[in-house]
Structures are given as C-alpha cells and as structure tokens.
Amino acid sequence: MRESDRYQRASLGEQLGDLLGWFRSHRFVSVVLLLFAVGWLAQIVAPPRPTGPTDLAVGDCLFARTSDANLIGPGVRPIGVPTAVEAVVMVGGAERAPCDGSHGHEVSAIVPLADLPVPPSGDVIASLRALVQPTCDAAFSGYVGTPAGGSMYETFAVVPTEAAWQAGERTGVCLVARKDGQWMSTAARGSQE
C-alpha cells in the first residue's frame, strides 16, 4: 500500500473551513487582501469616466476614442488626427489613462479663453486655434524637455467647437502626441525625446 493511499484527502468543505480559519486568525492580512480585491474589481467593473476640457489638468494622459483607432497601415494615425481628437475632447469624451500605459495624448497646458480677443464673426474656431497655438508651442519644451523641432512629439491646440463657444465654453487645451500618430506607453512629460 502506498503512503498517499493511507490518508484521505480533505473534502472541499474541510478545505474551505481551514481557509476561513486562516483568515479569522490573520485578520489584518485578510482586511488588506479584501480591500485590494475590492479595488481591483472596481477598476475592472467601473467604466472610465469621460473627461471634458474643464476637468483636465497639466500632466493628464488621455485616450480619445476616434474613428481612426482601429485603422492600420502606413500613414495611419490610430490616435486620431488633431481635429478628430479636438471634437472628442471638447464634448467631454476623452478618458484619463495611466501615463505608464497606453495613451494617445498628454495635456501640456490649459488655456483660459475668456479674455482672448476673438473676432465676433468669421471663423471663430480658426481664430481661437491661431491664438492658442503659440501658448502650446511655448509650453511644449518645458513639458517634454526638448524643443519641438528635434522631438518625436508634437503639440496642437484644442479649442471649443462653434456650438460650445456659443454655449459659453472658454477653455482651450494644449495636447502633446507622437508625431507619427502612434500610441504612447510612457509619459512624454520630461522625457527629453
């Protein structure tokens, strides 16, 4: 007769009882494990909260779902072209993402637009972009740590749509993205790239 045949295996109920006994005798560890499990489950179950221009801060990393996200091939920008990204951000459709995870854009500056001299008629959006872009250009080198010309990143201004402007939206955002339009997996901030 083999040694393993001499001893019966504990039933599932006995095994669960032993496990519960361990948790009862190690209450602190049990509470820490429970809190970790609840936090992990909340991250999986809870949908990401969309973020609009007034909710953003410098250093936020974003995922802006555009129609270009699923495209592949040469010359394709899966993170979206600037005008598509602008539309998503301005309607509050961007989602914060971890800067050490996959993301398409980073906020390098927030630009209050209330005091900018915007013409009352004509192409308000083009005028706003022209007024905000120099601020984005100036913020770029401080944010990335290198001048825009030699960097793998670019910056562009995100301004309210015509409807949002008429509705009173007065926040502009400067975004940094890779020049090749590909996803980032590390932060551009301070990268000196």
N, C-alpha and C positions, 0 to 999 in steps of 0.2 A: 504494500500500500504506500502511495506517495504521501509526502508530508502535507502538500496542499489539499489532499483529499480528506485529511483528518479534521480540518477546520472548515466550518461552513462560512460562507460569505455572508456579511451582514445584509439584511434586507434594505430596500430603499427607504423604508420608514425609519429603520435604525440609523442609517447613514444621515438622513435629514435631521433626526433627533440629535445626533452627535454634532452636526454642523450648527444647529441652533444653540446647543450647549456652548460651543466655542464662542459664538457671537455674544452670548449672555455673559460669559466670563471675560470677554475683551470688549467692553462697552465703548471705550474711546475709539478704538480702531474701527469698530462697527459703525459708529456715527460718521467718522471720516469717510469710510467706504460708501456709506449710504448717500452722503452729501455729494461725493464725486459722481456716483451713478446717476443721481437726480440731475445734476448739472450737465452731464454728458447727454442724458436722454433729452433734456430741454433743448440743447443745441441741435440735436437731430430732428426733433419733432417741430420745434418752433420755426416758422418761416422767417427769412430775413426781413427786417423792417426797411421798407423803402425810405430813401433819404432825399429831401429836397435841398435846394440851394441855401436856404436859411438854417438848415440843420448841420451843414458841413463846417469843418474846421481845417486849418492848415495841417497837413500830415495825414489826413484821412486817405485811405486807399479804397478805391471804388471798383465795382463791377457794374457796368451799364449795359444791360441786355439790348443789343441792337439786332437788326436783321442780318448783319454781317457775321454774327458769332458762329454760325455753323458753316460758313464758306471756307473752302480750302483751295489752294492753288497759288501760283506765282502772282505777286502783286496784290493779293487779298489782304485786307486789314481785319482780322477776326475781332479786334477790339472795337471796330466801327470807325467810320470816318467822323471827323470833328462835328459836322452838322448833325449827324445822327445821334452822337453822344450828347450833344447840346440839348437836343429835343428830349432825350430820356432824363437827363439831369434836371432840366427846368420843369418837368411835370412831376418831379418827385419820385422817379422810377429807378434811380441809382441805388445800389445796395453797398453798404460798407463791407469791406473784405479784409482779411488779415494781410498785413503788408509783407509777411513772410510766406504767404500763399499766393495762389493765382489771382491776379487782378489786372485791370487794364489801364487804370488811371490813378493819379495821385493829386491831391489838392495842394497847390503851392502858394496860393494867395486867395483871399476873399476880398472882393472889391465892392464897397458901397457905391451905388449908382445914383443915389438921391440928389447929390449935389453936382453931378456932371452936366455940362451944357449940351443937352441933346436937342437937335432941331425939332420943332413941333410937327413938322410934316416931312415927307420924303421917306427914305428907307431908314427907319429908326434903328433897326437891328444892325445894319451895316455901320451906322454911325456909332452905336454902342460898342461894337467889336473894335472899331478903329480907336476908340477912346480907351478901351480896357487892355488891348494887346500890349501897349508899351509897359503897363504895370506887370503883366505876365512875363514879358521879356526881362524886366528888371528883377523880378523875384526868382527867375529861373536859376541863375548862377549861385545865389545864396542857398537855394533849396537843394540843388543837385551837387553843388560844389565845383562846378566847372562851367566855362562859358558855353552857350548854346551851340555855337558853330562846330566845336570839336566833340560834341557829346553824342551818345547813342540815343538820347532823348530829345523830345521837342516839347514845346508848350503852346497852348492855344487858349483863347478866351471863350468862355461860355457865358452867354448873356440871355436875358429873358426873351421869349418869343414876343411877337407883336401883341398877342392876346394877353400874355402875362404882364407885359409892360402896361397895357391899358388897364389891367386889373390891379395895378399898384406894386408889382414885384420890382424891387430895386436892389437886387443882389447879383453881382457878377462873380464868376469863379474862374480861377486860372488852373488849368489841368496840365499835368505832365504825363507823357506817354512815350513809349518806344517809337522811334522814327519809322521802324519797319512795320508797325501796327500789330505786333505780336504781344502775347500775354507776358506779364512780368511775374517772376516768382520770388523776387527780393525787392526791397524798397529802393526806389530811385533816390530818395532823400539821403543826402550826404554820401552817395555812392562814388562821386567824382568820376563818373563814367560818361 
